Amino acid sequence: MVNQSKLRTIEMSTSGAVVTGHREFHYRWVWHLKSSPEMLWPLVSNTDRFNRDTHVPKIAQITDEALSNGRRKLQMHRITLGPLKLVPIVWYEEPFEWMQPHRFGVVRNYIKGPVRQMRVQADLNRLPDNSTEAIYQVWITPANLLGYAAIPFQVGLLSARDFKRVFHAYDRLAWENRRPEIQLAPASRLSSGGRERLMRSRVGLRAQGADERLIDQLFDIIEHGDDLTLMRLRPYALADAWGADRRAVLTLCLLATRANLLDLRWELLCPQCRGANEVDGHLEDVNPLVHCKSCNIDYEVNFEYSVELTFRPNDSVRVVEDTLFCMGGPQVTPHIATQGMVAPGESLLVEPELEPGRYRVRTMTLQGAQPIRVEEDGLAEIVIAASGHWHGGEPVLGTRPRITFENTTADAQLFIMERLSWSDQAATAAEVTSLQVFRDLFSNEALRSNIQMSVGGMTVMFTDLRGSTRMYREIGDAPAFGRVMDHFEVIRQAVIAHDGAIVKTLGDAVMAVFRRPVNAVLAAMEAQAALAQPEGAREPLALKVGINTGPAIAVTLNERLDYFGTTVNLAARLTETSEGSDIVVSDVVRHDPEVAHMLDLRDVTCFAQSFAMQIRGFDDAPLRLYRIGLTQLNQRQLSG
């Protein structure tokens, strides 16, 4: 059950703003829903969609003054007749408070319009059979006679019917396990000529290997999806909703972009609130330093977390209107488990349900944060105080703890408890730019010439043909050049098969990148095996390989996206130590958990030998390296 101390704290912090002498209307609705609170939370707490579904008008933010602790100044027009906007309403909105997956609420203090203040609170209480008692409450204070007349009709009658309809509709969606990211309408919303463009591109998408079923699903969402769905299409979220392979859906979206059905968008995400502060159509437009208005911080953009690739329909197929019905609901920042405002000298008790993992507690005005780890058998209770500094250590909490936030500062503090792990549904720039399909389709996508950007962890593979100079001399330039071109294709196919991308070729050498070390090792094994056991009467080729993993820098070189840094330099040097029948890897690659597991599974036919060597350009000390070799049996298995 939801802790009553939380309820009293919210009511105490909001009711004080009600002006004496003004009647406060209070509405309370209760529904029994068969879905669990966890199933309902992503739908009900998506207040942008909830407000749209309950016929709340569109809103806009007013930025004419600086506000603290995530407060916002917003406006709407209750009546819109074409270009005419009537009954303007302006208000200050307090930050939403919530506790996953049980409660959220918000306070709005109006400065223009028929209402003086409105408080909203939704509770999802778990029942013994894991169903939900949903309670939705509205406290609303009129500002004038129009408010007294309008509130009973608008809220007590019209909104009441909408709330009931939407809560039960969300219950059906949750029970059927349908994703909130995808909402379809029966009527077509295509632009003039949009259907013809879709049909014309279908053949081309199929010819490039796209799955017919996925094409149908993508076309269906382009035609029938609502604007809130299509404003921000995330390929991995679509794949999860469709039960499809993520890479296949991402590839389809990239192909559809080349066919002018979709537009790609690079979203620059804040490391704290994780909201998109800029949206760019090309990598060359991406700024390395961005300001987040919500968090009031400047942050450096990196490919690993800060840049996410999303899509939306091209206007020639479907015009999507940018709409906004709510700015600050819980589902805007789903990584935040609980959030609440605490007045100076006050405390707040919350009882969220937490997933195991690492968290932090912070406020919007104090430096630093309190790290937290959540485990099944962690502490049941804890007090976390904001006093200008945070306590050291990393306390371990249970998954359903009682947490008391104490504010010992002189200012109100918005306490935020958030998961540190980023969503795995994000197609980050670091991942997308390391895929061959992206480099083939969007070879012109590159940073500005003077920009360098971190890509986080990147696995780099260099290859080189052993004895290529002798081959040119023995069989002649033209045949040798043909063999080199053929070997490039062998490497390319191995790299693509393991989700990598070829960055460039240098003579008969190749530089490729991967997001995971094990993929680079497997690609190298397959390429070596195929070249060692060529088809027909061709002579075998020996491929020298060096692999390293670590941080790298993305830059633009020769108008193409390239990578530089110590990680890249060492991978190139390791190739020089390879003998052509082995793969030389750094210590960090050898001890990557997936690589270690892969070598254990192949222990009969694959081995790794340790050795130390002084590497040119790395003169501090000999480096610990490993040779990964294959037996003839394994080479035949890979090449076959």
C-alpha positions in Angstrom: 0.0 0.0 0.0 1.1 3.6 -0.5 2.5 5.2 2.7 0.1 7.8 4.1 3.0 10.1 5.2 3.7 10.7 1.5 0.1 11.7 1.0 0.1 14.1 4.0 3.4 15.7 2.8 2.0 16.4 -0.7 -1.2 17.9 0.7 0.7 20.0 3.2 3.0 21.3 0.6 0.2 22.2 -1.9 -2.8 23.3 0.1 -1.1 26.2 1.7 -1.3 28.1 -1.6 -5.1 28.1 -1.6 -6.4 31.6 -1.0 -8.7 32.0 2.0 -12.3 32.8 1.0 -12.2 30.8 -2.3 -14.1 27.5 -2.3 -12.1 24.4 -3.3 -13.8 21.8 -5.4 -12.6 18.2 -4.7 -13.3 15.3 -7.0 -12.3 11.7 -6.3 -12.8 8.8 -8.7 -12.1 5.1 -7.9 -11.8 2.3 -10.4 -10.9 -1.4 -10.0 -8.6 -2.3 -12.8 -7.4 -5.9 -13.5 -3.8 -4.9 -14.5 -1.1 -4.6 -11.8 0.4 -1.2 -10.9 3.6 -2.1 -12.8 1.6 -2.8 -15.9 -0.4 0.4 -15.7 2.4 2.8 -14.7 4.0 3.4 -18.1 0.6 4.3 -19.5 -1.0 6.3 -16.7 2.2 8.2 -15.9 2.6 9.3 -19.5 0.8 12.5 -18.8 1.5 14.0 -22.2 -0.5 11.2 -23.8 -3.0 11.1 -20.9 -3.8 14.8 -21.3 -4.2 14.4 -25.0 -6.5 11.4 -24.5 -8.6 13.3 -22.0 -9.1 16.3 -24.4 -6.8 18.8 -22.6 -5.7 21.5 -25.0 -2.2 21.8 -26.3 0.2 23.7 -24.1 3.3 25.9 -24.7 6.1 27.0 -22.4 6.8 30.6 -21.6 10.4 31.3 -21.0 10.3 35.0 -19.9 11.7 34.3 -16.4 14.1 32.0 -14.6 12.4 29.5 -12.3 14.1 27.1 -9.8 13.7 23.4 -9.0 12.2 22.5 -12.4 9.2 24.8 -12.1 7.7 25.9 -15.5 5.6 28.8 -16.7 3.0 27.4 -19.2 0.0 28.5 -21.2 -2.9 27.1 -23.1 -6.1 28.3 -24.8 -9.3 26.5 -23.7 -11.1 27.4 -26.9 -9.5 27.4 -30.3 -11.5 28.4 -33.4 -9.2 28.1 -36.4 -6.7 30.9 -36.0 -8.6 32.4 -33.1 -7.4 31.4 -29.6 -9.9 32.2 -26.9 -9.8 32.0 -23.1 -6.1 32.2 -22.5 -4.8 30.3 -19.4 -1.4 30.9 -17.9 0.1 29.1 -14.9 3.2 28.2 -12.9 3.6 24.4 -12.7 5.4 22.9 -9.8 7.6 19.8 -10.6 5.7 16.6 -10.6 6.2 14.4 -7.6 6.0 10.6 -7.9 6.9 7.2 -6.5 7.1 4.4 -9.0 4.8 2.5 -9.6 2.2 3.8 -7.2 1.7 7.6 -7.1 2.2 10.9 -8.9 0.8 14.3 -8.5 1.3 17.9 -9.6 0.3 21.5 -8.5 -0.5 24.3 -10.9 -0.9 27.9 -9.7 -2.7 30.0 -12.3 -2.1 33.7 -13.0 -4.6 34.1 -15.9 -7.9 32.3 -16.4 -10.9 31.1 -14.4 -8.9 28.9 -12.0 -6.6 29.9 -9.2 -5.0 26.6 -8.3 -5.4 22.9 -9.3 -3.8 19.9 -7.7 -3.9 16.4 -9.3 -3.0 13.1 -7.7 -3.1 9.6 -9.1 -2.7 6.5 -6.9 -2.3 2.9 -8.1 -2.8 0.8 -5.0 -2.0 -2.9 -5.3 -4.8 -5.3 -4.3 -4.2 -8.8 -2.9 -4.8 -10.5 -6.3 -2.2 -8.1 -7.9 -4.9 -6.0 -9.6 -5.1 -2.3 -9.0 -7.4 0.1 -7.1 -6.9 3.3 -9.2 -7.8 6.6 -7.4 -7.7 9.8 -9.3 -8.3 13.1 -7.4 -8.5 16.7 -8.4 -8.6 19.7 -6.1 -9.4 22.9 -8.0 -10.0 26.4 -6.7 -11.8 28.9 -8.9 -10.5 32.4 -9.4 -13.7 34.1 -10.5 -17.4 33.6 -11.3 -16.6 31.9 -14.6 -14.5 29.4 -12.7 -17.4 28.7 -10.2 -19.7 28.1 -13.2 -17.3 26.2 -15.4 -15.6 23.8 -13.0 -18.6 21.6 -12.1 -19.4 21.2 -15.8 -15.9 20.8 -17.2 -14.3 18.7 -14.5 -17.3 17.2 -12.7 -19.0 16.0 -15.9 -16.9 16.2 -19.0 -13.5 15.4 -17.6 -15.0 12.7 -15.3 -16.2 10.8 -18.3 -12.9 11.2 -20.0 -10.9 10.0 -17.0 -13.1 6.9 -16.6 -12.8 6.1 -20.3 -9.0 6.5 -20.5 -8.2 4.6 -17.3 -10.2 1.6 -18.5 -8.7 1.9 -22.0 -5.2 1.9 -20.5 -6.2 -1.1 -18.4 -7.1 -3.0 -21.6 -3.8 -2.0 -23.2 -1.8 -3.1 -20.2 -3.7 -6.4 -19.9 -3.1 -7.1 -23.5 0.6 -6.2 -23.1 0.4 -3.6 -25.8 3.2 -1.0 -25.9 2.4 2.6 -25.1 4.9 3.7 -27.7 2.6 2.7 -30.5 -1.0 3.9 -30.9 -2.8 3.4 -34.2 -5.9 5.0 -35.5 -8.3 3.5 -38.1 -8.2 6.4 -40.5 -5.4 7.0 -42.9 -3.4 10.2 -42.3 -1.0 10.0 -45.3 -0.1 13.1 -47.3 -1.3 13.5 -50.8 0.7 10.9 -52.9 1.9 9.3 -49.7 0.4 5.9 -50.3 2.0 5.8 -53.8 5.4 6.6 -52.3 5.0 3.8 -49.8 4.0 1.3 -52.4 6.7 2.4 -54.8 9.4 2.0 -52.2 8.2 -1.5 -51.0 10.0 -3.3 -53.9 13.2 -1.5 -53.2 13.1 -2.3 -49.5 12.5 -6.0 -50.2 15.3 -6.0 -52.8 17.7 -4.7 -50.1 16.8 -7.6 -47.7 14.1 -6.0 -45.5 11.6 -8.4 -44.0 8.1 -8.2 -45.6 6.4 -8.4 -42.2 8.5 -5.5 -40.8 7.8 -3.4 -43.9 4.0 -3.9 -43.3 4.3 -2.9 -39.7 6.4 0.2 -40.4 4.0 1.3 -43.2 1.0 0.7 -40.9 2.5 2.9 -38.2 3.4 5.6 -40.7 -0.1 5.6 -42.1 -2.2 5.2 -38.9 0.1 6.2 -36.0 -0.9 9.3 -34.0 1.4 12.3 -33.9 2.7 11.6 -30.4 3.9 8.2 -31.6 5.4 9.5 -34.9 7.1 12.5 -33.4 9.9 10.3 -32.1 10.2 6.8 -33.6 12.8 4.8 -31.6 13.8 1.7 -33.7 14.7 -0.5 -30.7 11.4 0.4 -28.9 9.5 -0.5 -32.2 11.4 -3.8 -32.4 10.5 -4.7 -28.8 6.9 -3.8 -29.4 6.8 -5.9 -32.6 8.8 -8.8 -31.1 11.3 -8.4 -33.9 15.1 -8.3 -34.1 16.4 -4.8 -33.1 19.1 -4.7 -35.7 16.6 -5.6 -38.5 14.3 -2.8 -37.5 17.1 -0.3 -37.2 18.3 -1.4 -40.7 14.8 -1.0 -42.1 14.5 2.5 -40.7 17.8 3.4 -42.3 16.8 2.0 -45.6 13.4 3.8 -45.4 15.3 7.1 -44.7 17.3 6.6 -47.9 14.0 6.0 -49.7 12.7 9.4 -48.4 10.0 7.7 -46.3 11.6 8.7 -42.9 13.9 11.5 -41.7 16.6 10.7 -39.3 17.1 12.9 -36.2 20.1 13.1 -33.8 18.8 14.0 -30.3 21.3 15.5 -27.9 20.3 14.1 -24.4 21.1 15.8 -21.1 23.1 13.4 -18.8 20.8 14.3 -15.8 17.2 14.6 -17.0 18.0 12.7 -20.3 15.7 15.0 -22.2 16.5 16.1 -25.8 17.8 19.7 -25.7 18.6 19.8 -29.4 17.5 17.8 -32.4 19.7 17.9 -35.5 19.1 16.5 -38.9 22.8 15.8 -39.6 25.9 15.0 -37.6 27.6 18.1 -38.9 25.0 20.1 -37.1 25.7 18.5 -33.7 27.2 20.9 -31.1 29.8 19.6 -28.7 28.5 21.7 -25.8 24.8 22.0 -25.0 22.8 23.8 -22.3 19.9 22.0 -20.6 17.3 24.6 -19.5 15.5 22.1 -17.2 18.6 21.2 -15.2 20.4 24.6 -15.8 23.6 22.9 -16.7 26.0 22.8 -19.6 27.2 19.4 -20.8 29.6 18.0 -23.3 28.0 15.7 -25.9 29.4 12.3 -26.5 28.4 9.5 -28.9 28.1 6.9 -26.2 25.1 8.3 -24.2 24.3 11.9 -25.4 23.4 11.3 -29.0 20.5 9.1 -29.9 19.2 8.4 -33.4 15.4 8.6 -33.8 13.2 8.9 -36.9 10.0 10.5 -38.0 8.0 10.4 -41.3 9.1 12.5 -44.2 6.6 15.3 -44.9 6.0 13.9 -48.4 4.5 10.8 -46.9 2.9 12.0 -43.7 3.0 15.4 -42.1 3.5 15.1 -38.3 2.5 18.0 -36.1 4.7 18.7 -33.1 2.3 18.6 -30.2 2.7 19.1 -26.5 0.1 18.4 -23.8 2.3 18.0 -20.7 6.0 18.7 -20.1 6.9 17.1 -16.8 5.2 13.8 -16.1 7.0 10.7 -14.7 7.2 9.0 -18.1 9.2 11.9 -19.5 12.1 10.7 -17.2 11.3 7.0 -16.6 14.8 6.4 -15.1 13.7 8.5 -12.1 12.2 6.1 -9.5 11.0 8.8 -7.1 10.9 12.6 -7.0 9.6 14.9 -4.4 9.9 18.5 -3.2 10.9 19.0 0.4 10.6 22.4 2.1 13.4 23.7 4.4 13.5 21.8 7.7 10.9 19.3 6.4 11.2 15.6 5.5 9.5 13.3 3.0 8.9 9.5 3.4 8.7 7.5 0.2 8.4 3.7 -0.4 9.2 3.1 -4.1 9.6 -0.3 -5.7 13.1 -0.5 -7.1 14.9 -2.7 -9.5 18.3 -4.0 -8.4 21.2 -1.9 -9.6 23.0 1.4 -9.0 21.2 4.7 -8.2 21.9 8.1 -7.1 20.0 10.7 -5.0 20.5 14.4 -6.0 18.8 17.7 -5.9 18.6 20.4 -8.6 20.5 23.0 -6.7 23.2 21.2 -4.6 26.5 19.9 -6.0 27.2 16.2 -6.1 24.9 13.2 -5.3 24.5 10.3 -2.9 25.3 7.0 -4.6 23.0 4.1 -3.7 23.1 0.4 -4.6 19.9 -1.7 -4.6 19.9 -5.4 -3.9 17.3 -7.9 -2.8 18.6 -8.2 0.7 19.6 -4.6 1.3 18.5 -2.2 4.1 14.8 -1.8 4.7 15.1 1.9 5.9 17.4 4.8 5.4 17.5 8.6 5.9 19.1 10.7 3.2 19.8 14.3 4.1 20.6 17.2 1.9 22.8 19.6 3.9 25.1 21.2 1.4 27.1 18.0 1.0 26.4 14.3 0.8 27.6 11.5 3.0 30.4 9.2 1.7 30.0 5.5 0.9 27.4 3.7 -1.1 24.6 2.3 1.2 22.8 -0.9 0.0 19.0 -0.7 0.0 16.4 -3.4 -0.5 14.0 -3.4 -3.5 11.1 -2.0 -1.4 12.8 0.4 1.1 11.4 3.2 3.3 13.4 6.3 2.4 13.2 9.5 4.3 14.5 12.6 2.5 15.5 15.3 4.9 16.1 18.9 3.9 18.4 20.7 6.3 19.2 23.6 3.9 17.6 27.0 3.9 15.9 26.4 0.5 13.4 24.0 -0.9 15.0 21.0 -2.5 13.6 18.7 -5.2 14.9 15.3 -4.3 15.5 13.0 -7.2 16.4 9.3 -7.0 17.4 7.9 -10.4 18.8 4.8 -11.9 22.3 5.2 -13.3 21.9 2.7 -16.1 20.8 4.2 -19.4 17.9 2.7 -21.4 19.0 -0.1 -23.7 16.3 1.0 -26.1 18.4 3.9 -27.3 20.2 3.5 -30.7 23.2 5.7 -29.8 25.4 7.4 -32.2 28.4 5.3 -31.0 26.5 2.1 -32.0 24.9 3.3 -35.2 28.0 4.8 -36.7 29.9 1.5 -36.1 27.5 -0.4 -38.3 28.3 -1.1 -41.9 24.8 -0.5 -43.2 24.9 3.1 -41.8 28.3 3.8 -43.3 27.1 2.4 -46.7 23.9 4.4 -46.7 25.0 7.6 -45.1 28.7 8.0 -46.0 28.2 11.8 -46.0 27.2 11.8 -42.3 30.2 13.3 -40.5 31.1 15.8 -37.8 32.3 19.3 -38.6 36.0 19.3 -39.5 37.0 21.1 -36.2 34.9 18.8 -33.9 36.2 15.9 -31.9 33.7 13.8 -29.9 34.1 10.9 -27.5 32.5 7.6 -28.5 33.2 5.8 -25.2 34.2 2.2 -25.4 35.0 1.1 -29.0 36.7 -2.1 -30.3 39.1 -1.5 -33.1 40.4 -4.2 -35.5 43.2 -3.8 -37.9 44.1 -6.4 -40.6 47.0 -6.7 -43.0 47.8 -9.3 -45.6 51.1 -11.2 -44.9 53.4 -11.4 -47.9 51.4 -9.2 -50.2 54.5 -7.6 -51.7 55.8 -11.0 -52.7 52.4 -11.9 -54.1 52.5 -8.8 -56.4 55.9 -9.8 -57.6 55.2 -13.5 -58.2 51.8 -13.4 -59.9 51.8 -9.8 -61.4 50.0 -6.6 -60.5 46.6 -7.2 -62.0 46.0 -10.7 -60.5 47.4 -9.7 -57.2 45.2 -6.6 -57.1 42.2 -8.8 -57.8 43.2 -11.1 -54.9 43.4 -8.1 -52.6 40.0 -6.9 -53.7 38.5 -10.3 -53.1 40.1 -10.4 -49.6 38.5 -7.1 -48.8 35.1 -8.6 -49.6 35.8 -11.6 -47.3 36.6 -9.3 -44.5 33.6 -7.1 -45.2 31.2 -10.0 -45.0 32.7 -11.2 -41.8 32.6 -7.7 -40.3 28.9 -7.2 -41.3 28.0 -10.6 -40.0 29.2 -9.6 -36.5 27.7 -6.1 -36.4 30.8 -4.1 -37.3 31.8 -1.6 -39.9 34.8 -1.0 -42.1 36.1 2.5 -41.5 38.8 2.6 -44.2 41.3 0.6 -46.2 45.0 1.5 -46.4 46.7 -0.4 -49.2 45.8 -4.0 -48.4 45.1 -3.2 -44.7 41.7 -2.7 -43.2 40.5 -0.8 -40.1 37.1 -1.9 -38.7 35.2 -1.0 -35.5 32.8 -2.9 -33.3 30.9 -2.1 -30.1 31.7 -5.5 -28.5 35.2 -7.1 -28.4 33.8 -10.7 -28.9 32.3 -9.6 -32.3 35.7 -8.4 -33.5 37.4 -11.6 -32.5 34.7 -13.8 -34.2 34.9 -11.7 -37.3 38.7 -12.0 -37.4 38.4 -15.8 -36.9 35.9 -16.2 -39.8 37.9 -14.0 -42.2 41.2 -15.8 -41.4 39.6 -19.2 -41.8 37.9 -18.2 -45.1 41.2 -16.9 -46.6 43.2 -19.9 -45.3 40.8 -22.3 -47.1 39.9 -20.5 -50.3 37.5 -22.0 -52.9 38.9 -23.5 -56.1 42.6 -23.7 -56.8 43.5 -20.3 -55.3 46.5 -20.1 -53.0 45.6 -19.5 -49.3 46.2 -16.1 -47.8 47.4 -15.3 -44.3 45.7 -12.4 -42.5 47.5 -10.6 -39.7 45.0 -9.2 -37.1 45.3 -6.9 -34.1 42.4 -6.0 -31.8 42.1 -3.5 -29.0 39.2 -2.0 -27.1 38.9 1.2 -25.1 37.8 4.9 -25.4 38.2 6.6 -28.8 37.6 9.9 -30.4 35.3 10.4 -33.4 36.6 12.9 -36.0 36.1 13.7 -39.7 38.9 12.8 -42.0 38.7 12.9 -45.8 35.0 13.8 -45.4 34.3 10.4 -43.6 33.7 9.6 -40.0 37.0 8.2 -38.5 38.4 7.3 -35.1 41.6 8.3 -33.3 43.3 7.9 -30.0 45.5 5.5 -28.0 43.1 2.6 -28.4 43.3 2.9 -32.2 47.0 3.4 -32.3 47.6 0.2 -30.2 45.3 -1.9 -32.3 47.3 -0.8 -35.4 50.6 -1.7 -33.7 49.3 -5.1 -32.6 48.8 -6.1 -36.2 52.5 -5.9 -36.7 53.1 -8.6 -34.1 50.6 -11.0 -35.7 52.0 -13.9 -37.8 49.0 -14.4 -40.0 47.6 -17.5 -38.4 46.8 -15.8 -35.1 44.9 -12.8 -33.7 46.9 -10.6 -31.4 44.7 -8.9 -28.8 45.3 -6.7 -25.8 44.9 -7.8 -22.2 41.6 -6.0 -21.9 40.2 -7.8 -25.0 41.4 -11.2 -23.7 39.7 -10.7 -20.4 36.4 -9.3 -21.7 33.8 -11.6 -20.2 32.2 -12.5 -23.6 35.6 -13.2 -25.1 36.7 -15.3 -22.2 33.4 -17.2 -22.4 33.8 -17.7 -26.1 37.4 -19.0 -25.7 36.2 -21.4 -23.0 33.5 -22.8 -25.3 36.1 -23.3 -28.1 38.8 -24.7 -25.8 39.3 -27.8 -28.0 39.9 -25.9 -31.2 40.9 -22.5 -30.0 43.7 -21.3 -27.7 45.1 -18.1 -26.3 48.8 -17.7 -25.5 50.1 -14.9 -23.2 53.2 -13.0 -24.0 54.8 -9.7 -23.2 56.3 -7.3 -25.8 57.5 -3.8 -26.1 55.3 -2.0 -28.6 56.6 0.8 -30.8 55.1 4.1 -29.5 54.2 2.5 -26.1 57.6 2.7 -24.4 56.7 2.8 -20.7 56.9 -1.0 -20.2 56.3 -4.3 -22.1 52.6 -4.9 -22.7 50.8 -8.1 -21.7 49.3 -9.4 -25.0 47.6 -12.6 -26.2 47.7 -14.7 -29.4 44.5 -16.3 -30.2 45.0 -19.2 -32.6 42.8 -21.7 -34.4 43.5 -25.4 -35.2 43.0 -26.6 -38.7 39.7 -28.3 -37.6 38.3 -25.0 -36.4 39.5 -23.2 -39.6 37.6 -25.8 -41.7 34.4 -25.4 -39.6 34.5 -21.6 -39.9 35.2 -21.5 -43.6 32.5 -24.1 -44.2 
